[in-house]
């Protein structure tokens, strides 16, 4: 975690850079000798009409490489088991993102603040839903939709 003065300094640099060059994503590193900017990539937020998004389907829960083999084209929603994230199993996550047959909805544990690895899913065209500590079971029916301006997943209980 960076001290407040470093965060404020980076924020000032970011604001100045974006005024001069337009909207960019800046990658940086903080060393004892100062703040170093590694990369600047042009960034434009894509406007989407996600106000009416709604998906439903059965979950495929991914804990191991064998679970990836259970994913079929008809499976729309993939739940990444929290243990995969806690153990930082990047081999499994990379294999998953590279073998998905088409765009999927990925239920990703945690929040955007700790989900750097989820970026690879988004960059490959998948929809990411951060689910905090919520647990979903293999084969469970789930609804993914916009609620109060946020994409959420909820258990679909049969009545």
C-alpha positions as CSV (number, residue, x, y, z in Angstrom):
1,X,0.0,0.0,0.0
2,X,1.3,3.4,-0.9
3,X,1.4,6.3,1.5
4,X,-1.1,9.1,0.9
5,X,1.5,11.6,-0.4
6,X,2.6,9.1,-3.1
7,X,-1.0,8.5,-4.2
8,X,-1.7,12.2,-4.4
9,X,1.5,12.8,-6.4
10,X,0.5,10.0,-8.9
11,X,-3.0,11.5,-9.2
12,X,-1.5,14.9,-10.0
13,X,0.8,13.4,-12.6
14,X,-2.1,11.4,-14.1
15,X,-4.4,14.5,-14.3
16,X,-1.6,16.6,-16.0
17,X,-0.7,13.8,-18.4
18,X,-4.3,13.4,-19.5
19,X,-4.8,17.1,-20.0
20,X,-1.9,17.2,-22.4
21,X,-2.3,13.8,-24.2
22,X,-5.9,12.8,-23.6
23,X,-7.3,9.8,-21.8
24,X,-4.7,7.2,-21.0
25,X,-4.0,4.3,-18.7
26,X,-0.7,4.8,-16.9
27,X,1.4,1.9,-15.6
28,X,3.9,2.8,-12.9
29,X,6.2,1.5,-10.3
30,X,7.3,3.2,-7.0
31,X,10.9,2.7,-6.0
32,X,13.0,4.3,-3.3
33,X,14.4,6.6,-6.0
34,X,11.0,7.9,-7.1
35,X,7.9,7.1,-9.2
36,X,8.6,5.6,-12.6
37,X,6.1,5.4,-15.4
38,X,6.5,2.2,-17.4
39,X,3.7,2.5,-20.0
40,X,1.0,4.9,-21.2
41,X,-1.8,3.4,-23.3
42,X,-4.5,5.4,-24.9
43,X,-7.8,4.6,-23.3
44,X,-11.4,5.4,-24.3
45,X,-14.3,4.1,-22.3
46,X,-16.7,2.3,-24.6
47,X,-20.3,3.3,-24.1
48,X,-22.5,0.2,-23.9
49,X,-26.2,-0.3,-23.6
50,X,-25.9,-2.6,-20.6
51,X,-29.1,-1.3,-19.1
52,X,-31.0,-4.3,-20.3
53,X,-28.5,-7.0,-19.8
54,X,-29.8,-10.3,-18.4
55,X,-28.4,-13.8,-18.6
56,X,-29.6,-16.9,-17.0
57,X,-28.2,-20.4,-17.0
58,X,-26.5,-23.2,-15.2
59,X,-23.2,-22.7,-13.6
60,X,-20.0,-24.5,-14.4
61,X,-17.8,-24.2,-11.4
62,X,-14.0,-24.3,-12.2
63,X,-11.6,-25.5,-9.5
64,X,-9.3,-27.7,-11.6
65,X,-8.2,-28.3,-15.2
66,X,-10.6,-31.2,-15.4
67,X,-13.5,-28.8,-14.7
68,X,-12.6,-26.8,-17.8
69,X,-13.3,-29.9,-19.9
70,X,-17.0,-29.8,-18.6
71,X,-17.6,-26.4,-20.3
72,X,-19.6,-26.7,-23.4
73,X,-20.7,-24.0,-25.9
74,X,-24.1,-24.1,-24.4
75,X,-22.8,-23.1,-20.9
76,X,-23.0,-19.4,-20.6
77,X,-21.9,-18.7,-17.0
78,X,-18.6,-19.8,-15.5
79,X,-17.9,-19.6,-11.7
80,X,-14.2,-19.3,-10.8
81,X,-13.8,-21.0,-7.4
82,X,-12.4,-18.7,-4.8
83,X,-9.6,-21.2,-4.0
84,X,-8.3,-20.6,-7.5
85,X,-7.9,-16.9,-6.8
86,X,-6.5,-17.4,-3.2
87,X,-3.8,-19.8,-4.4
88,X,-3.1,-17.5,-7.4
89,X,-3.4,-20.4,-9.8
90,X,-2.5,-18.3,-12.9
91,X,-1.9,-21.5,-14.9
92,X,-5.5,-22.5,-14.5
93,X,-6.9,-19.0,-15.1
94,X,-4.8,-18.6,-18.3
95,X,-5.8,-22.1,-19.5
96,X,-9.4,-21.3,-18.9
97,X,-9.4,-17.9,-20.7
98,X,-7.5,-19.4,-23.7
99,X,-9.8,-22.4,-24.1
100,X,-13.3,-20.9,-23.7
101,X,-15.1,-21.6,-27.0
102,X,-16.9,-18.3,-27.1
103,X,-17.7,-15.2,-25.0
104,X,-18.9,-16.2,-21.5
105,X,-20.1,-14.6,-18.3
106,X,-17.4,-15.1,-15.6
107,X,-18.4,-14.9,-12.0
108,X,-15.2,-13.8,-10.3
109,X,-14.6,-13.9,-6.6
110,X,-13.6,-10.7,-4.8
111,X,-14.0,-7.2,-6.1
112,X,-12.4,-5.1,-8.8
113,X,-9.9,-3.9,-6.2
114,X,-8.2,-7.3,-6.0
115,X,-9.0,-8.7,-9.4
116,X,-6.0,-7.8,-11.6
117,X,-6.1,-11.3,-13.1
118,X,-9.7,-10.9,-14.2
119,X,-8.6,-8.3,-16.8
120,X,-7.5,-11.1,-19.1
121,X,-11.0,-12.4,-19.2
122,X,-12.4,-8.9,-20.1
123,X,-9.7,-8.4,-22.7
124,X,-10.8,-11.6,-24.4
125,X,-14.4,-10.4,-24.6
126,X,-16.0,-12.1,-21.6
127,X,-18.3,-10.3,-19.2
128,X,-17.0,-10.1,-15.6
129,X,-19.3,-10.1,-12.6
130,X,-17.5,-9.5,-9.3
131,X,-19.3,-11.6,-6.7
132,X,-17.4,-10.8,-3.5
133,X,-17.6,-13.9,-1.2
134,X,-20.7,-15.4,-2.8
135,X,-20.5,-19.2,-3.6
136,X,-22.3,-20.9,-6.5
137,X,-22.5,-24.6,-7.1
138,X,-21.9,-26.6,-10.2
139,X,-25.2,-26.9,-12.1
140,X,-27.0,-24.3,-10.1
141,X,-29.4,-22.0,-12.0
142,X,-28.2,-18.3,-11.8
143,X,-29.5,-15.0,-13.2
144,X,-27.0,-12.2,-14.1
145,X,-28.5,-8.8,-14.5
146,X,-28.2,-5.1,-13.9
147,X,-29.4,-4.0,-10.4
148,X,-29.0,-0.4,-9.3
149,X,-26.6,0.2,-12.1
150,X,-24.3,-2.7,-11.2
151,X,-24.0,-6.1,-12.9
152,X,-24.9,-8.8,-10.3
153,X,-25.4,-12.5,-10.1
154,X,-28.2,-14.1,-8.0
155,X,-29.2,-17.6,-7.2
156,X,-32.4,-18.5,-9.0
157,X,-34.5,-20.4,-6.5
158,X,-37.2,-22.7,-8.0
159,X,-40.6,-22.3,-6.5
